[in-house]
Structures are given as C-alpha cells and as structure tokens.
C-alpha cells in the first residue's frame, strides 16, 4: 500500500480526470427528509453534485453490482432457427466514489459467494472487474454498529481510499490504476504531521461510536437459543415486507423468472433479488411452505447472517451499517434482537 497527501483543492481536478476516463458515480443529496438529508449513489456529471460528506446512503453500493432486477438471457425463434442473447450488461468502466468502509467490506463478503465460490456469478464478476472504487472515511451514525462487526475499517477491496484531514486528503493506494490517476494532480509524500493528523482523525472517530452489539460466541449462542421464545416475540413485530433485505448491502438471495411470449417465438430469463422474510420465499411446487410463519423466516435470516455465513467463511455476513433498522416498519434493529437472544429476554421497551 502506498500513501500520498494532496490539497482538497486538487479534488475537483481529480474528479475531472476520473470523468475523462470513465463513468463516475457517487453519493448525492436526494432530498431533505424529516430526520435529515437523504443520500444515495447516482451517476455524477458535475463535481458540485458529489457529496463526500454524506451520511449513510439509503441504498448501498451493492446496487451497482447486484441490481434488483436484470435480464439474464433472451431467446427468439424464427422459422426453424433460433437465437439466444446473453449480455453481461457492462458497457463501460465505472469509477465509484465515496464508498464507506462498511460498504466496501460488504462487497468483499459478496465476493466470497458471487466471485470466488464454486459457482461464480458472471454478471457480478464483470461489474466488479470494471469498477474502480474510491473509498472515503466517515463518522458513525447513531444506528451504526459496524465496529462491533469489525467492518469500521477496511484493508482491501478498493483502489483508493481518502481520509479527509481538513485542508488536505490522505490517500491510501492499492492499485496501479489508482497511482496513475493521482499522478495527474499535485501530491506529496505524507509527513509526520500528516500521520499525526490521520491518527487524530481515527481517534476522534473511534470516540464517537455508540455502544454496539456483543458478538462474543454469538454463533454458539444462536445454536443454543434456536427454540427461544424471543423469536416468536420479534416475529409478531415483523411485517414480512422485505425492506431489510432490500436495503441490506450483503443480502444476495434471488429468484429466476422465465417468461414465454404468447406467440411461443420469444422468451426471457430474468433474475430478481428476493428476501427470506417474504412469505413465498420457502414455498415450493405443490404449495407447501417450509417457513410459513414470520418469526421463523426472521430467525433464519439472522442465522444466515450470524451463524451460517460464519461457519462457511469464518466471518459474519452483517456489516453493522444499520440500514435494516432504519428501514424496518416494525422498528426491529439487529443490536436489540441479538441482545434479547443473548439474555433470553424481550425488553418491554421494544414493544412501545
């Protein structure tokens, strides 16, 4: 890893270099919500649109790599011949700016399943291959518990990572492409003062983390409390709407739909992201549903995040971004659920 520093006034110039090389996307202000500004990732044409000071985005960076819906293949028949179309939907390279550590860690976890497993997903792989990631530091939000999940910092999965030191940026470089991009602006070797500023920023950030969630031996505790009554209590609060999975940066379950034209001369195969909280998730041919009750579906979602993925990859799937709790219509948050499982108590406060 290489380190450079540059004046914040060089950032617009760096953006122009990015824009000349590829499509640029990053966090922008979507609207002013009741609780504050709402940010999201969008394509960016002007530097003024970029908001590197953003809080957590409504949707994660996952949407650039694993869209909610995409066509996998299409077929057409003409007489006795037929033709198949299969596109990876990658038309140009993308530079994704302002990605927070939790979202980069989320992509690293998705890589283990969708890129490095026995059955890699070619569409996901093509997008990862053609995306240059510029990370950016952040300050914890009230709902964040990323530090508890060891995702508050990131060591790989990006090309360049920027830390705002006030009048300058501290850049960590992990790729040759990143180094070449920075060669187009004025940069310097970091001095001892720069290192001190970096450490001071890290200490200020660490001091603002709210109490998180105790994950000690969590996978074992989940096994021991598989039949706990607290799951039933939380299930009564769950609307089975799937909002948690929709905003989650690591949920990757999907279904494949096939549609045949009425003239029987064309067909399409489409992948659509799914949620294990939806009532039809475990429904099979014949109509039988293996998980008909909300509390069962919710329980298995937590087991996948904090038990099954740990067994398969030796780390939890959750990154502690807090998006699921912010989006939950029933006010269900991961820290509260895990705490209730650990203590076998459903706090009456959560019922208010």
Secondary structure, DSSP 4 states (H G I P E B T S, - for coil): -EEEEEEGGGHHHHHHHHHHHSEEEEEEEEEEETTEEEEEEEE-SSGGG--TT--SBSS-GGGGTS-SEEEEEEEEEETTEEEEE------S-EEEEEE-HHHHHHHHHHHHHHTSSTT--HHHHHHHHTEEEEEE-----TT--TTTTT-SS-SSS-SEEEEE-SSEEEEEE-SHHHHHHHTTS--B---HHHHHHHHHHHHHHHHTPPP----TTHHHHHHHTTT-THHHHHHTT-----HHHHH-SS---EEEEEEE-TTSSEEEEEEEE--TTSTTTTB-TTS-BTT-SHHHHHHHHHHIIIIIHHHHHSS-S-----HHHHH-TT---HHHHHHHHHHT---GGGG-
